[in-house]
Amino acid sequence: MAIFTQAEWAAIFLSLKLSLYTTAILLVIGVPLAWYLARYQGRFQSVAQAMIALPLVLPPTVLGFYLLVLFSPQSSLGQLWFTLSGEQLAFSFSGLLIGSIIYSLPFTLQPLINGFKQYHQSYQDVATSLGFTFIHQFLNVILPMCKPAIITAAALTFAHTMGEFGVVLMIGGNIPTETQVISIALYEHVELLDYQSAHKLSLILLVFSMIWLTVLYRFNRQNYSWA
Amino acid sequence: MPNCLTKKFCYLCVLLLLNSVDAFAQEPIKLKVAVAANFAKPLASINRSFIENNRAKQLDIVLVNGSSGALFAQISHGAQFDAFFSADKARPEQLVKRGLADKHYIYARGALNLAINCQRLTCNDWPNSAKSNVKLQWLNQTLFQNRKQPVIGLANPKLAPYGNAANSWMVKNWPELEFKKVTANNISKLYHYFDNGNLDIAFLSRSQLTDSSGIKHSYHIALDANSYPAIEQSVVFFDSNDRNRQAIIDLYKRFILDKDTQMAIEKLGYLTKD
């Protein structure tokens, strides 16, 4: 007997794909943004901090609801997307990806900002005195020194997206292979009282999260000694 | 001795005072009713009439709204409700079989409507005829002529009886149509998907469309009741150990099954039971 049905494999694969894309995109956006924010001292600092932390405290349904309104073909974003891609954002993988990027933003930015804050100005001064350009410094000094923070950010973002539920429930539309991620498939099993299947998917998420976080914390214990 | 008497008198006063405070503070009986999403709005208005009719009694009714499947799962695992209005007959039957309720009663027969979003599909030549089959013919023509796949929404067929009815209708009537099928967990959520403009067509319950504050820029087609499996909606009432509470539950049961209430339910977008 197969452990998972075809639809369940599709859900697992879709969750992995969503997590991978979200993490990659968030790292590309997050690293420069976090570097800027770690040094930003202006009067909007608290507003910026609040905006970053907002998805942590906001119920996912609020975000999902606004995204659903925003994605509708009657809104300018929905219209623009439709003109560019020929598909609508709601109930599509692209829509889920946008939702995940917004919802997981704090999980990427917070560790990165903390990491960059620990990078002292003195390191930068030494690198500058050695004639390093900023790009050279950033790639060869700052990024390697902040590697633990970057790995933490990537790992947390990935794990958080794997378990994403509320936003997907609001904007996903439960389409197999397109928007039916693990948590949604699991929810459907529970509602159908199919507890055996629900146990299987829950166990996958539980074991994955536990191993993932244990490895992450072990790695961090070894690597935060420089700070 | 007189001191002792004064003391006793004081105790008596305190006791009387406490009693009277207790009488004033007597909380109203709160019925907790689980209701399938399609019937939540109609039931809220029915409950208002029930409370008005029984003004003398201190009572309050709290509605817990969800898909029949989710509510059934909660009740099966010990969630305490006084009544459960399901969107189907099978789940209340199951509860009776499991001994959680004595009997189930059919309180309504659901009607399925097709809602068409005219901001996404062109409705310029929408037929003036009141006949559903003429409207359906127009819709078929529009859908098959349309170059892009329509986005069609229905409640999850595995969880919601309206979704199951919609799915059967589609299999029978649109076997060759290519479309993107979006399923919502319950019919309320489907309504929001449609109302926000994210669907071309949605299979909604008629009760959702009778409200005048309904969806803008949309046309509706009432589907023939014989073209999809009957959506018989049953209710179960749960017994209480508290005598006062049980009396209210009995009163509520009589009110729901009363002829006048049944007529009111039909007016709210349901089919006659027979």
HADDOCK unambig.tbl for C-alpha pairs under 7 A between the chains (distance, minus, plus):
assign (segid A and resid 69 and name CA) (segid B and resid 196 and name CA) 5.83 0.50 0.50
assign (segid A and resid 72 and name CA) (segid B and resid 196 and name CA) 6.26 0.50 0.50
assign (segid A and resid 72 and name CA) (segid B and resid 197 and name CA) 5.46 0.50 0.50
assign (segid A and resid 72 and name CA) (segid B and resid 198 and name CA) 5.17 0.50 0.50
assign (segid A and resid 73 and name CA) (segid B and resid 197 and name CA) 6.58 0.50 0.50
assign (segid A and resid 73 and name CA) (segid B and resid 198 and name CA) 6.76 0.50 0.50
assign (segid A and resid 74 and name CA) (segid B and resid 197 and name CA) 6.74 0.50 0.50
assign (segid A and resid 90 and name CA) (segid B and resid 198 and name CA) 6.60 0.50 0.50
assign (segid A and resid 173 and name CA) (segid B and resid 182 and name CA) 5.04 0.50 0.50
assign (segid A and resid 173 and name CA) (segid B and resid 183 and name CA) 5.22 0.50 0.50
assign (segid A and resid 173 and name CA) (segid B and resid 184 and name CA) 5.72 0.50 0.50
assign (segid A and resid 174 and name CA) (segid B and resid 182 and name CA) 6.61 0.50 0.50
assign (segid A and resid 174 and name CA) (segid B and resid 183 and name CA) 5.75 0.50 0.50
assign (segid A and resid 174 and name CA) (segid B and resid 184 and name CA) 7.00 0.50 0.50
assign (segid A and resid 175 and name CA) (segid B and resid 182 and name CA) 6.17 0.50 0.50
assign (segid A and resid 191 and name CA) (segid B and resid 69 and name CA) 5.51 0.50 0.50
assign (segid A and resid 191 and name CA) (segid B and resid 70 and name CA) 5.05 0.50 0.50
assign (segid A and resid 191 and name CA) (segid B and resid 73 and name CA) 6.46 0.50 0.50
assign (segid A and resid 192 and name CA) (segid B and resid 69 and name CA) 6.44 0.50 0.50
assign (segid A and resid 192 and name CA) (segid B and resid 159 and name CA) 6.69 0.50 0.50
assign (segid A and resid 193 and name CA) (segid B and resid 73 and name CA) 6.65 0.50 0.50
